[in-house]
């Protein structure tokens, strides 16, 4: 199994918590699950920025910890709260986009490069390729 994109220590720093026992094990499992879901959206041969993958794994884990039941709204007495997302382990469209290269066919599509034209034919370069018909007839 591949390593998670973030550690429990990374989570603790960003959530400003100290985890022990079963809660620490749970966060570690959620980080593993989040990383597995993220890998499904990363194209083969592409490696996203490690800082980005860490941030996304932690965001997914924080969402599931905050709203593990997947509730959209809850009411306790006269207090009512509407939660913005469905909860659970999922990636937002923006997170999926951040796991993609700039151009899916070429991760360096926005980089500058030079192409050198080389004629490797045995007849050499011809300005008008149609003039070869005279030799063939």
VMD Tcl script that builds the backbone (N, CA, C; Angstrom):
set m [mol new atoms 411]
animate dup $m
set s [atomselect $m all]
$s set {name element resname resid chain x y z} {
  {N N UNK 1 A 0.846 -1.187 0.000}
  {CA C UNK 1 A 0.000 0.000 0.000}
  {C C UNK 1 A 0.884 1.239 0.000}
  {N N UNK 2 A 0.532 2.215 -0.810}
  {CA C UNK 2 A 1.305 3.454 -0.905}
  {C C UNK 2 A 1.099 4.303 0.343}
  {N N UNK 3 A 2.100 5.093 0.648}
  {CA C UNK 3 A 2.033 5.969 1.821}
  {C C UNK 3 A 1.001 7.071 1.601}
  {N N UNK 4 A 0.426 7.521 2.691}
  {CA C UNK 4 A -0.527 8.629 2.629}
  {C C UNK 4 A 0.202 9.914 2.260}
  {N N UNK 5 A -0.510 10.846 1.666}
  {CA C UNK 5 A 0.076 12.122 1.268}
  {C C UNK 5 A 0.348 13.029 2.467}
  {N N UNK 6 A -0.247 12.734 3.613}
  {CA C UNK 6 A -0.050 13.540 4.824}
  {C C UNK 6 A 0.015 12.608 6.033}
  {N N UNK 7 A 0.645 13.086 7.081}
  {CA C UNK 7 A 0.768 12.305 8.312}
  {C C UNK 7 A -0.196 12.849 9.368}
  {N N UNK 8 A -0.348 12.085 10.433}
  {CA C UNK 8 A -1.178 12.542 11.544}
  {C C UNK 8 A -0.569 13.804 12.153}
  {N N UNK 9 A 0.757 13.893 12.209}
  {CA C UNK 9 A 1.416 15.102 12.714}
  {C C UNK 9 A 1.054 16.319 11.863}
  {N N UNK 10 A 1.020 16.140 10.531}
  {CA C UNK 10 A 0.606 17.232 9.639}
  {C C UNK 10 A -0.815 17.670 9.964}
  {N N UNK 11 A -1.690 16.697 10.173}
  {CA C UNK 11 A -3.088 16.989 10.513}
  {C C UNK 11 A -3.172 17.748 11.831}
  {N N UNK 12 A -2.447 17.270 12.844}
  {CA C UNK 12 A -2.489 17.906 14.164}
  {C C UNK 12 A -2.055 19.369 14.089}
  {N N UNK 13 A -1.013 19.654 13.314}
  {CA C UNK 13 A -0.532 21.032 13.187}
  {C C UNK 13 A -1.586 21.937 12.571}
  {N N UNK 14 A -2.255 21.458 11.555}
  {CA C UNK 14 A -3.223 22.292 10.853}
  {C C UNK 14 A -4.559 22.390 11.592}
  {N N UNK 15 A -4.930 21.351 12.320}
  {CA C UNK 15 A -6.184 21.366 13.062}
  {C C UNK 15 A -6.009 21.888 14.488}
  {N N UNK 16 A -4.764 22.136 14.897}
  {CA C UNK 16 A -4.446 22.622 16.247}
  {C C UNK 16 A -5.019 21.692 17.319}
  {N N UNK 17 A -4.768 20.397 17.143}
  {CA C UNK 17 A -5.223 19.386 18.100}
  {C C UNK 17 A -4.070 18.433 18.407}
  {N N UNK 18 A -4.217 17.709 19.510}
  {CA C UNK 18 A -3.298 16.625 19.842}
  {C C UNK 18 A -4.143 15.361 19.936}
  {N N UNK 19 A -3.814 14.395 19.107}
  {CA C UNK 19 A -4.615 13.170 19.030}
  {C C UNK 19 A -3.901 12.020 19.725}
  {N N UNK 20 A -4.671 11.185 20.383}
  {CA C UNK 20 A -4.122 9.992 21.026}
  {C C UNK 20 A -5.070 8.830 20.813}
  {N N UNK 21 A -4.543 7.646 20.995}
  {CA C UNK 21 A -5.351 6.428 20.978}
  {C C UNK 21 A -6.162 6.214 19.724}
  {N N UNK 22 A -7.449 5.877 19.938}
  {CA C UNK 22 A -8.335 5.523 18.834}
  {C C UNK 22 A -8.574 6.686 17.880}
  {N N UNK 23 A -8.620 7.904 18.415}
  {CA C UNK 23 A -8.856 9.077 17.548}
  {C C UNK 23 A -7.664 9.279 16.599}
  {N N UNK 24 A -6.436 9.060 17.085}
  {CA C UNK 24 A -5.232 9.169 16.247}
  {C C UNK 24 A -5.268 8.101 15.147}
  {N N UNK 25 A -5.635 6.877 15.531}
  {CA C UNK 25 A -5.738 5.790 14.555}
  {C C UNK 25 A -6.801 6.098 13.492}
  {N N UNK 26 A -7.909 6.704 13.930}
  {CA C UNK 26 A -8.977 7.051 12.997}
  {C C UNK 26 A -8.507 8.089 11.981}
  {N N UNK 27 A -7.813 9.125 12.440}
  {CA C UNK 27 A -7.314 10.155 11.527}
  {C C UNK 27 A -6.303 9.548 10.559}
  {N N UNK 28 A -5.454 8.663 11.050}
  {CA C UNK 28 A -4.475 8.005 10.178}
  {C C UNK 28 A -5.186 7.200 9.084}
  {N N UNK 29 A -6.252 6.496 9.467}
  {CA C UNK 29 A -7.022 5.720 8.487}
  {C C UNK 29 A -7.699 6.636 7.473}
  {N N UNK 30 A -8.263 7.765 7.931}
  {CA C UNK 30 A -8.889 8.714 7.013}
  {C C UNK 30 A -7.872 9.328 6.055}
  {N N UNK 31 A -6.657 9.607 6.534}
  {CA C UNK 31 A -5.609 10.138 5.654}
  {C C UNK 31 A -5.239 9.108 4.586}
  {N N UNK 32 A -5.174 7.834 4.976}
  {CA C UNK 32 A -4.921 6.762 3.999}
  {C C UNK 32 A -6.050 6.687 2.972}
  {N N UNK 33 A -7.297 6.749 3.457}
  {CA C UNK 33 A -8.457 6.695 2.564}
  {C C UNK 33 A -8.482 7.891 1.612}
  {N N UNK 34 A -8.220 9.082 2.151}
  {CA C UNK 34 A -8.209 10.295 1.324}
  {C C UNK 34 A -7.146 10.183 0.241}
  {N N UNK 35 A -5.972 9.687 0.601}
  {CA C UNK 35 A -4.881 9.542 -0.360}
  {C C UNK 35 A -5.246 8.544 -1.458}
  {N N UNK 36 A -5.908 7.461 -1.077}
  {CA C UNK 36 A -6.334 6.469 -2.072}
  {C C UNK 36 A -7.344 7.079 -3.050}
  {N N UNK 37 A -8.292 7.861 -2.532}
  {CA C UNK 37 A -9.266 8.522 -3.408}
  {C C UNK 37 A -8.579 9.523 -4.328}
  {N N UNK 38 A -7.598 10.232 -3.812}
  {CA C UNK 38 A -6.877 11.214 -4.615}
  {C C UNK 38 A -6.111 10.546 -5.750}
  {N N UNK 39 A -5.514 9.402 -5.470}
  {CA C UNK 39 A -4.728 8.702 -6.493}
  {C C UNK 39 A -5.585 8.314 -7.704}
  {N N UNK 40 A -6.864 8.107 -7.494}
  {CA C UNK 40 A -7.765 7.767 -8.598}
  {C C UNK 40 A -7.915 8.923 -9.585}
  {N N UNK 41 A -7.595 10.142 -9.143}
  {CA C UNK 41 A -7.770 11.320 -9.995}
  {C C UNK 41 A -6.452 11.874 -10.531}
  {N N UNK 42 A -5.333 11.243 -10.198}
  {CA C UNK 42 A -4.031 11.692 -10.669}
  {C C UNK 42 A -3.659 10.881 -11.906}
  {N N UNK 43 A -3.432 11.540 -13.040}
  {CA C UNK 43 A -3.092 10.809 -14.264}
  {C C UNK 43 A -1.791 10.010 -14.112}
  {N N UNK 44 A -1.729 8.859 -14.755}
  {CA C UNK 44 A -0.539 8.022 -14.741}
  {C C UNK 44 A 0.647 8.809 -15.272}
  {N N UNK 45 A 1.752 8.733 -14.569}
  {CA C UNK 45 A 2.974 9.412 -14.992}
  {C C UNK 45 A 3.089 10.844 -14.527}
  {N N UNK 46 A 2.064 11.379 -13.892}
  {CA C UNK 46 A 2.094 12.764 -13.413}
  {C C UNK 46 A 2.260 12.762 -11.899}
  {N N UNK 47 A 3.091 13.637 -11.391}
  {CA C UNK 47 A 3.292 13.773 -9.953}
  {C C UNK 47 A 2.923 15.192 -9.542}
  {N N UNK 48 A 1.800 15.355 -8.840}
  {CA C UNK 48 A 1.410 16.696 -8.401}
  {C C UNK 48 A 2.368 17.205 -7.322}
  {N N UNK 49 A 2.308 18.492 -7.072}
  {CA C UNK 49 A 3.130 19.119 -6.041}
  {C C UNK 49 A 2.848 18.471 -4.684}
  {N N UNK 50 A 3.885 18.050 -3.940}
  {CA C UNK 50 A 3.676 17.397 -2.640}
  {C C UNK 50 A 2.931 18.267 -1.631}
  {N N UNK 51 A 3.154 19.566 -1.669}
  {CA C UNK 51 A 2.426 20.454 -0.765}
  {C C UNK 51 A 0.940 20.473 -1.060}
  {N N UNK 52 A 0.601 20.407 -2.343}
  {CA C UNK 52 A -0.801 20.388 -2.751}
  {C C UNK 52 A -1.480 19.093 -2.308}
  {N N UNK 53 A -0.811 17.961 -2.522}
  {CA C UNK 53 A -1.421 16.681 -2.131}
  {C C UNK 53 A -1.586 16.599 -0.612}
  {N N UNK 54 A -0.630 17.145 0.121}
  {CA C UNK 54 A -0.745 17.151 1.590}
  {C C UNK 54 A -1.943 17.984 2.023}
  {N N UNK 55 A -2.074 19.183 1.447}
  {CA C UNK 55 A -3.180 20.072 1.817}
  {C C UNK 55 A -4.534 19.452 1.489}
  {N N UNK 56 A -4.645 18.808 0.337}
  {CA C UNK 56 A -5.915 18.195 -0.056}
  {C C UNK 56 A -6.251 17.012 0.853}
  {N N UNK 57 A -5.276 16.164 1.143}
  {CA C UNK 57 A -5.522 15.010 2.029}
  {C C UNK 57 A -6.008 15.465 3.396}
  {N N UNK 58 A -5.411 16.528 3.914}
  {CA C UNK 58 A -5.817 17.042 5.224}
  {C C UNK 58 A -7.207 17.665 5.147}
  {N N UNK 59 A -7.494 18.402 4.077}
  {CA C UNK 59 A -8.824 19.016 3.923}
  {C C UNK 59 A -9.915 17.950 3.871}
  {N N UNK 60 A -9.670 16.885 3.123}
  {CA C UNK 60 A -10.649 15.792 3.035}
  {C C UNK 60 A -10.867 15.177 4.418}
  {N N UNK 61 A -9.782 14.927 5.124}
  {CA C UNK 61 A -9.866 14.313 6.446}
  {C C UNK 61 A -10.576 15.227 7.439}
  {N N UNK 62 A -10.292 16.512 7.392}
  {CA C UNK 62 A -10.970 17.453 8.294}
  {C C UNK 62 A -12.468 17.489 8.013}
  {N N UNK 63 A -12.852 17.389 6.734}
  {CA C UNK 63 A -14.283 17.380 6.394}
  {C C UNK 63 A -14.982 16.171 6.989}
  {N N UNK 64 A -14.366 15.010 6.847}
  {CA C UNK 64 A -15.024 13.800 7.333}
  {C C UNK 64 A -15.053 13.770 8.862}
  {N N UNK 65 A -14.043 14.334 9.514}
  {CA C UNK 65 A -14.057 14.410 10.981}
  {C C UNK 65 A -15.152 15.375 11.436}
  {N N UNK 66 A -15.287 16.508 10.748}
  {CA C UNK 66 A -16.280 17.514 11.133}
  {C C UNK 66 A -17.704 17.072 10.841}
  {N N UNK 67 A -17.885 16.274 9.799}
  {CA C UNK 67 A -19.231 15.879 9.392}
  {C C UNK 67 A -19.214 14.443 8.887}
  {N N UNK 68 A -18.816 13.542 9.749}
  {CA C UNK 68 A -18.694 12.140 9.377}
  {C C UNK 68 A -19.995 11.476 8.974}
  {N N UNK 69 A -21.095 11.971 9.465}
  {CA C UNK 69 A -22.392 11.391 9.126}
  {C C UNK 69 A -22.912 11.848 7.784}
  {N N UNK 70 A -22.283 12.860 7.200}
  {CA C UNK 70 A -22.728 13.357 5.903}
  {C C UNK 70 A -23.999 14.181 5.965}
  {N N UNK 71 A -24.244 14.840 7.094}
  {CA C UNK 71 A -25.470 15.622 7.247}
  {C C UNK 71 A -25.386 16.931 6.486}
  {N N UNK 72 A -26.529 17.347 5.929}
  {CA C UNK 72 A -26.595 18.653 5.267}
  {C C UNK 72 A -27.159 19.697 6.218}
  {N N UNK 73 A -27.961 19.260 7.177}
  {CA C UNK 73 A -28.533 20.195 8.133}
  {C C UNK 73 A -28.822 19.456 9.425}
  {N N UNK 74 A -28.687 20.165 10.544}
  {CA C UNK 74 A -29.042 19.570 11.825}
  {C C UNK 74 A -29.673 20.633 12.708}
  {N N UNK 75 A -30.595 20.180 13.547}
  {CA C UNK 75 A -31.296 21.072 14.453}
  {C C UNK 75 A -31.285 20.457 15.846}
  {N N UNK 76 A -30.889 21.270 16.809}
  {CA C UNK 76 A -30.916 20.851 18.214}
  {C C UNK 76 A -31.677 21.940 18.956}
  {N N UNK 77 A -32.902 21.605 19.379}
  {CA C UNK 77 A -33.745 22.620 20.018}
  {C C UNK 77 A -34.038 23.735 19.039}
  {N N UNK 78 A -33.723 24.973 19.444}
  {CA C UNK 78 A -33.950 26.109 18.569}
  {C C UNK 78 A -32.724 26.436 17.712}
  {N N UNK 79 A -31.647 25.697 17.903}
  {CA C UNK 79 A -30.420 25.915 17.146}
  {C C UNK 79 A -30.463 25.077 15.874}
  {N N UNK 80 A -30.199 25.710 14.738}
  {CA C UNK 80 A -30.190 25.007 13.464}
  {C C UNK 80 A -28.910 25.364 12.716}
  {N N UNK 81 A -28.310 24.379 12.077}
  {CA C UNK 81 A -27.074 24.595 11.338}
  {C C UNK 81 A -27.183 23.897 9.987}
  {N N UNK 82 A -26.808 24.602 8.933}
  {CA C UNK 82 A -26.767 24.025 7.602}
  {C C UNK 82 A -25.308 23.831 7.222}
  {N N UNK 83 A -24.967 22.613 6.848}
  {CA C UNK 83 A -23.599 22.292 6.476}
  {C C UNK 83 A -23.479 22.377 4.966}
  {N N UNK 84 A -22.391 22.966 4.488}
  {CA C UNK 84 A -22.246 23.272 3.078}
  {C C UNK 84 A -22.054 22.083 2.164}
  {N N UNK 85 A -21.526 21.003 2.644}
  {CA C UNK 85 A -21.228 19.851 1.793}
  {C C UNK 85 A -21.948 18.618 2.332}
  {N N UNK 86 A -21.859 17.533 1.602}
  {CA C UNK 86 A -22.523 16.299 1.997}
  {C C UNK 86 A -21.803 15.554 3.102}
  {N N UNK 87 A -20.564 15.893 3.397}
  {CA C UNK 87 A -19.799 15.165 4.403}
  {C C UNK 87 A -19.226 13.894 3.824}
  {N N UNK 88 A -18.475 13.182 4.631}
  {CA C UNK 88 A -17.864 11.951 4.159}
  {C C UNK 88 A -16.594 12.209 3.381}
  {N N UNK 89 A -16.027 11.139 2.876}
  {CA C UNK 89 A -14.789 11.232 2.108}
  {C C UNK 89 A -15.116 11.525 0.650}
  {N N UNK 90 A -14.728 12.686 0.169}
  {CA C UNK 90 A -14.944 13.053 -1.222}
  {C C UNK 90 A -13.971 14.161 -1.582}
  {N N UNK 91 A -13.779 14.362 -2.865}
  {CA C UNK 91 A -12.961 15.457 -3.371}
  {C C UNK 91 A -13.877 16.466 -4.047}
  {N N UNK 92 A -13.607 17.730 -3.846}
  {CA C UNK 92 A -14.362 18.758 -4.553}
  {C C UNK 92 A -13.837 18.849 -5.982}
  {N N UNK 93 A -14.595 19.498 -6.840}
  {CA C UNK 93 A -14.158 19.675 -8.229}
  {C C UNK 93 A -12.844 20.457 -8.281}
  {N N UNK 94 A -12.690 21.439 -7.407}
  {CA C UNK 94 A -11.456 22.227 -7.370}
  {C C UNK 94 A -10.261 21.367 -6.941}
  {N N UNK 95 A -10.472 20.481 -5.985}
  {CA C UNK 95 A -9.386 19.601 -5.542}
  {C C UNK 95 A -8.973 18.638 -6.658}
  {N N UNK 96 A -9.943 18.109 -7.367}
  {CA C UNK 96 A -9.637 17.221 -8.498}
  {C C UNK 96 A -8.841 17.989 -9.542}
  {N N UNK 97 A -9.234 19.224 -9.816}
  {CA C UNK 97 A -8.529 20.049 -10.794}
  {C C UNK 97 A -7.079 20.299 -10.369}
  {N N UNK 98 A -6.846 20.472 -9.078}
  {CA C UNK 98 A -5.491 20.711 -8.586}
  {C C UNK 98 A -4.595 19.478 -8.714}
  {N N UNK 99 A -5.186 18.307 -8.863}
  {CA C UNK 99 A -4.416 17.068 -9.019}
  {C C UNK 99 A -4.091 16.773 -10.486}
  {N N UNK 100 A -4.547 17.627 -11.397}
  {CA C UNK 100 A -4.334 17.432 -12.823}
  {C C UNK 100 A -3.183 18.301 -13.312}
  {N N UNK 101 A -2.451 17.851 -14.331}
  {CA C UNK 101 A -1.424 18.716 -14.931}
  {C C UNK 101 A -2.094 19.861 -15.682}
  {N N UNK 102 A -1.306 20.859 -16.035}
  {CA C UNK 102 A -1.829 22.007 -16.784}
  {C C UNK 102 A -2.564 21.543 -18.039}
  {N N UNK 103 A -1.964 20.600 -18.756}
  {CA C UNK 103 A -2.549 20.036 -19.960}
  {C C UNK 103 A -2.404 18.526 -19.829}
  {N N UNK 104 A -3.499 17.793 -19.883}
  {CA C UNK 104 A -3.457 16.358 -19.614}
  {C C UNK 104 A -2.546 15.585 -20.572}
  {N N UNK 105 A -2.312 16.118 -21.781}
  {CA C UNK 105 A -1.460 15.400 -22.721}
  {C C UNK 105 A 0.010 15.730 -22.522}
  {N N UNK 106 A 0.310 16.881 -21.922}
  {CA C UNK 106 A 1.699 17.282 -21.728}
  {C C UNK 106 A 1.792 18.140 -20.478}
  {N N UNK 107 A 2.289 17.597 -19.355}
  {CA C UNK 107 A 2.373 18.375 -18.119}
  {C C UNK 107 A 3.205 19.651 -18.268}
  {N N UNK 108 A 4.122 19.708 -19.243}
  {CA C UNK 108 A 4.948 20.895 -19.430}
  {C C UNK 108 A 4.480 21.724 -20.618}
  {N N UNK 109 A 3.189 21.683 -20.912}
  {CA C UNK 109 A 2.671 22.361 -22.102}
  {C C UNK 109 A 2.901 23.866 -22.057}
  {N N UNK 110 A 2.983 24.448 -20.870}
  {CA C UNK 110 A 3.182 25.888 -20.782}
  {C C UNK 110 A 4.661 26.266 -20.742}
  {N N UNK 111 A 5.567 25.295 -20.860}
  {CA C UNK 111 A 6.998 25.571 -20.838}
  {C C UNK 111 A 7.482 25.974 -22.229}
  {N N UNK 112 A 8.541 26.776 -22.280}
  {CA C UNK 112 A 9.127 27.173 -23.552}
  {C C UNK 112 A 10.072 26.081 -24.031}
  {N N UNK 113 A 10.109 25.875 -25.343}
  {CA C UNK 113 A 11.000 24.872 -25.901}
  {C C UNK 113 A 11.306 25.221 -27.349}
  {N N UNK 114 A 12.307 24.569 -27.901}
  {CA C UNK 114 A 12.726 24.780 -29.280}
  {C C UNK 114 A 12.653 23.463 -30.020}
  {N N UNK 115 A 12.190 23.508 -31.264}
  {CA C UNK 115 A 12.129 22.323 -32.099}
  {C C UNK 115 A 13.090 22.525 -33.261}
  {N N UNK 116 A 13.983 21.600 -33.468}
  {CA C UNK 116 A 14.927 21.677 -34.578}
  {C C UNK 116 A 14.440 20.741 -35.676}
  {N N UNK 117 A 14.339 21.266 -36.898}
  {CA C UNK 117 A 13.907 20.463 -38.030}
  {C C UNK 117 A 15.124 19.817 -38.678}
  {N N UNK 118 A 15.074 18.536 -38.873}
  {CA C UNK 118 A 16.180 17.796 -39.461}
  {C C UNK 118 A 15.633 16.965 -40.612}
  {N N UNK 119 A 16.253 17.099 -41.783}
  {CA C UNK 119 A 15.849 16.314 -42.937}
  {C C UNK 119 A 16.706 15.055 -42.974}
  {N N UNK 120 A 16.090 13.917 -42.763}
  {CA C UNK 120 A 16.838 12.669 -42.737}
  {C C UNK 120 A 16.557 11.802 -43.969}
  {N N UNK 121 A 15.962 12.400 -44.987}
  {CA C UNK 121 A 15.675 11.613 -46.191}
  {C C UNK 121 A 16.951 11.444 -47.022}
  {N N UNK 122 A 16.982 10.434 -47.873}
  {CA C UNK 122 A 18.177 10.189 -48.682}
  {C C UNK 122 A 18.277 11.159 -49.856}
  {N N UNK 123 A 17.179 11.849 -50.202}
  {CA C UNK 123 A 17.175 12.771 -51.336}
  {C C UNK 123 A 17.450 14.209 -50.924}
  {N N UNK 124 A 17.476 14.497 -49.637}
  {CA C UNK 124 A 17.687 15.868 -49.187}
  {C C UNK 124 A 16.404 16.685 -49.230}
  {N N UNK 125 A 16.491 17.889 -48.739}
  {CA C UNK 125 A 15.330 18.774 -48.641}
  {C C UNK 125 A 14.947 19.322 -50.001}
  {N N UNK 126 A 13.658 19.358 -50.298}
  {CA C UNK 126 A 13.152 19.945 -51.529}
  {C C UNK 126 A 12.078 20.966 -51.157}
  {N N UNK 127 A 12.134 22.134 -51.767}
  {CA C UNK 127 A 11.133 23.155 -51.492}
  {C C UNK 127 A 9.758 22.721 -51.980}
  {N N UNK 128 A 9.728 22.013 -53.114}
  {CA C UNK 128 A 8.463 21.573 -53.681}
  {C C UNK 128 A 8.495 20.054 -53.786}
  {N N UNK 129 A 7.836 19.353 -52.868}
  {CA C UNK 129 A 7.892 17.905 -52.911}
  {C C UNK 129 A 7.259 17.320 -54.171}
  {N N UNK 130 A 6.459 18.102 -54.884}
  {CA C UNK 130 A 5.822 17.607 -56.102}
  {C C UNK 130 A 6.829 17.377 -57.228}
  {N N UNK 131 A 8.027 18.004 -57.144}
  {CA C UNK 131 A 8.987 17.829 -58.224}
  {C C UNK 131 A 9.596 16.422 -58.240}
  {N N UNK 132 A 9.311 15.616 -57.236}
  {CA C UNK 132 A 9.806 14.253 -57.227}
  {C C UNK 132 A 9.054 13.383 -58.237}
  {N N UNK 133 A 7.846 13.820 -58.658}
  {CA C UNK 133 A 7.061 13.016 -59.603}
  {C C UNK 133 A 7.761 12.916 -60.961}
  {N N UNK 134 A 8.494 13.947 -61.326}
  {CA C UNK 134 A 9.203 13.901 -62.587}
  {C C UNK 134 A 10.254 12.794 -62.614}
  {N N UNK 135 A 10.857 12.495 -61.483}
  {CA C UNK 135 A 11.880 11.453 -61.425}
  {C C UNK 135 A 11.250 10.071 -61.398}
  {N N UNK 136 A 10.032 9.976 -60.904}
  {CA C UNK 136 A 9.385 8.677 -60.756}
  {C C UNK 136 A 8.698 8.222 -62.032}
  {N N UNK 137 A 8.395 9.131 -62.952}
  {CA C UNK 137 A 7.669 8.777 -64.178}
  {C C UNK 137 A 8.590 8.394 -65.297}
}
mol reanalyze $m
mol bondsrecalc $m
mol representation Tube
mol addrep $m
